[in-house]
Amino acid sequence: MTFWDQLEMLAHFAMLSAIAVGGAVSMVPDISRYMVDEKALLTAAQFSEAIAVAQAVPGPNVLFVTLLGWQTAGLLGAVLATLGLLVPSSLITYHANRWRSGNLDTRAVRAIRLGLSPLAVGLTLSAGWVIAEGAVTHWALAALCAVTVLVCLVSKLNPLWLIGLGAVLGPWVLP
C-alpha cells in the first residue's frame, strides 16, 4: 500500500467518522465495501476474522479499525485508520453535546434523539450481516451462528457461555 493509498484510507475513515451513527461497528458495511470490494486489501473472511479478534480482546469497540489498518498498511496504517475514525467523530460529539446541553427541551433535540435510535439499530444489524457473510463459510458455521442469534433473542444466557461454546465447537465444525 503506497503512502497515497494510506492517505486515501485516512480520508475515507474520516468521512465515515463524520457521518457515523451508532458507533464504529455501524460503519462495518462501508469499511468492508471499501477495504474488501473496492480496494481488495482483504478478503471477506480476513475482514470478519479481524473484527472477531478485535472484539474478543479487552478494550474499546473501535479496536477493529486499528487492526484493519495494521493488516493492510502496518503501523502507519494502524495509526492513520484509528485517527481517521476517532478525530472527526470526537470533535462532532464534543460540539453536539455542548449544543444539546443548552437545548435539552427543544423539539430539535427530541427529534434527533428519536430519529437516530432506529438508524443506529439498523446500521448495527447491517454490520452483523456483513460480518456473518465473511465468517459463515460452511453449513456448520451457519448453524452455530443461527443458534447463537436465537439463544440471544430468547434467553438471558450470558454471552460468555456462547463464546465458550464457539471455542469448543470451532475445531469440530471447521470445513
C-alpha positions in Angstrom: 0.0 0.0 0.0 1.5 3.3 -1.1 1.6 6.4 1.1 -1.1 8.0 -1.1 -3.3 4.9 -0.6 -2.8 5.3 3.1 -3.8 8.9 3.0 -6.9 7.9 0.9 -7.7 5.4 3.7 -7.3 8.2 6.3 -9.7 10.4 4.3 -12.2 7.6 3.8 -12.2 6.7 7.5 -12.5 10.4 8.5 -15.5 10.8 6.2 -17.2 7.7 7.7 -16.4 9.0 11.2 -18.1 12.3 10.4 -21.4 10.6 9.5 -21.2 7.6 11.8 -24.4 6.9 13.9 -24.2 4.0 16.3 -20.5 3.8 16.9 -17.7 2.2 15.0 -19.4 -1.1 14.4 -22.2 0.7 12.5 -19.6 1.6 9.8 -18.6 -2.0 9.2 -20.6 -2.4 6.0 -18.9 0.6 4.3 -15.5 -0.2 5.7 -16.0 -3.7 4.2 -17.1 -2.3 0.9 -14.0 0.0 0.8 -11.4 -2.5 2.0 -12.7 -5.8 0.6 -14.8 -4.9 -2.5 -13.3 -1.7 -3.8 -9.6 -1.8 -2.8 -9.2 -5.6 -2.4 -6.9 -5.1 0.6 -8.5 -8.1 2.4 -10.8 -11.0 1.7 -14.2 -11.1 3.3 -13.0 -13.8 5.6 -9.9 -11.8 6.7 -12.1 -8.8 7.3 -14.5 -10.8 9.5 -11.7 -12.5 11.4 -10.0 -9.1 12.1 -13.3 -7.9 13.6 -13.8 -11.1 15.6 -10.2 -10.9 17.0 -10.5 -7.2 17.9 -13.9 -7.7 19.6 -12.5 -10.6 21.6 -9.8 -8.6 23.3 -10.4 -6.2 26.1 -10.6 -2.5 25.2 -12.7 -0.2 23.1 -15.0 -1.4 20.4 -13.1 0.6 17.8 -10.0 -1.6 18.0 -11.1 -3.4 14.9 -10.3 -0.4 12.8 -6.7 -0.3 14.2 -6.3 -3.9 13.4 -7.6 -3.5 9.8 -5.2 -0.6 9.3 -2.4 -2.7 10.7 -3.2 -5.6 8.4 -3.3 -3.5 5.3 -0.5 -1.0 5.9 1.4 -1.8 9.0 2.0 0.6 11.9 1.3 3.8 9.9 -1.9 2.2 8.5 -3.0 1.4 12.1 -2.3 5.0 13.3 -4.0 6.6 10.3 -7.1 4.4 10.3 -7.5 5.0 14.1 -7.0 8.7 13.8 -9.3 8.9 10.8 -12.1 7.2 12.7 -11.6 8.9 16.1 -10.8 12.5 15.4 -13.8 13.8 13.4 -16.5 11.9 15.4 -14.9 13.1 18.7 -15.0 16.7 17.6 -18.5 16.4 16.4 -19.6 14.7 19.6 -18.0 17.3 21.7 -19.7 20.2 20.0 -23.0 18.4 19.6 -23.1 17.6 23.3 -22.4 21.2 24.2 -25.3 22.3 21.9 -27.6 19.6 23.3 -26.9 20.6 26.9 -28.2 24.1 26.2 -31.2 22.9 24.2 -32.5 19.8 26.2 -36.1 20.7 26.0 -36.3 21.7 22.3 -38.2 19.8 19.6 -35.0 19.5 17.6 -33.1 17.6 20.3 -36.1 15.2 20.8 -36.4 14.7 17.1 -32.7 13.9 16.6 -32.7 11.5 19.5 -35.8 9.7 18.3 -34.7 9.6 14.7 -31.1 8.4 15.3 -32.0 5.5 17.5 -33.6 3.3 14.8 -30.9 4.3 12.4 -28.2 3.2 14.8 -30.0 -0.2 15.3 -30.4 -0.7 11.5 -26.7 0.1 10.9 -25.6 -2.2 13.6 -27.8 -5.0 12.2 -26.3 -4.5 8.8 -22.8 -4.7 10.3 -23.8 -8.1 11.8 -24.9 -9.2 8.4 -21.6 -8.2 6.7 -19.5 -9.8 9.4 -21.6 -13.0 9.2 -21.2 -13.1 5.4 -17.4 -13.3 5.8 -17.4 -15.6 8.7 -20.0 -18.2 7.8 -18.3 -20.2 5.1 -19.7 -23.7 6.0 -23.1 -25.0 6.9 -22.0 -25.9 10.4 -20.7 -22.4 11.0 -24.1 -21.1 9.7 -25.9 -23.3 12.2 -23.7 -22.1 15.0 -24.4 -18.5 14.0 -28.1 -19.2 13.9 -28.2 -20.9 17.2 -26.2 -18.0 18.8 -28.7 -15.4 17.4 -31.7 -17.5 18.6 -30.3 -18.0 22.1 -29.5 -14.3 22.4 -33.0 -13.4 21.3 -35.0 -15.8 23.5 -32.9 -16.1 26.7 -30.9 -14.2 29.2 -27.9 -16.5 29.0 -24.6 -14.8 29.5 -22.9 -14.4 26.1 -19.7 -15.8 27.6 -21.3 -19.2 27.5 -21.9 -18.9 23.8 -18.3 -17.7 23.2 -17.1 -20.8 25.1 -19.4 -23.0 23.0 -18.0 -21.5 19.8 -14.4 -22.0 21.0 -15.2 -25.7 21.9 -17.2 -26.4 18.7 -14.9 -24.4 16.4 -12.3 -27.1 15.7 -15.1 -29.7 15.2 -17.1 -27.6 12.6 -14.1 -26.3 10.6 -14.6 -27.2 7.0 
